[in-house]
Amino acid sequence: MEAAPLTLLDIHELARAVTAPYANFSLASVNDHVVKVSIMTQPYEWHYHPNSDETFITMDGVLIIEMESETIELLPGQLFTIPRNILHRTRPKGERSVNLTIEHSQIQTVNRHRLS
């Protein structure tokens, strides 16, 4: 659901309309990157991105970002970037989190179960 240029989007309104346990969709393109919103009620699996960093901005709730070396709790209004090739997984703390992600438009995702 990528918006046309010069389109005003209300991210909170879009998120309220999502009833699925997990949703991740594009909001806008910025040069060779994409801005997405993800709504989470359950964990996402361990994975990494070999060709792109991934930036998270929490809008609502708390996002847990687990990595092999540390765990981050991202509160509303906070931003955290995971460098390419870092194994990680995300999950909401509590019932739900709403997050923006900024990543390369051609991002590759390698899930841990594909590593063996």
Secondary structure, 3 states (H helix, E strand, C coil): CCCCCCCCCCHHHHHHCCCCCEEEEEEEEECCEEEEEEEECCCCCCEECCCCCEEEEEEEEEEEEEECCCEEEECCCCEEEECCCCCEEEEEEEEEEEEEEEEECCCCCEEHHHCC
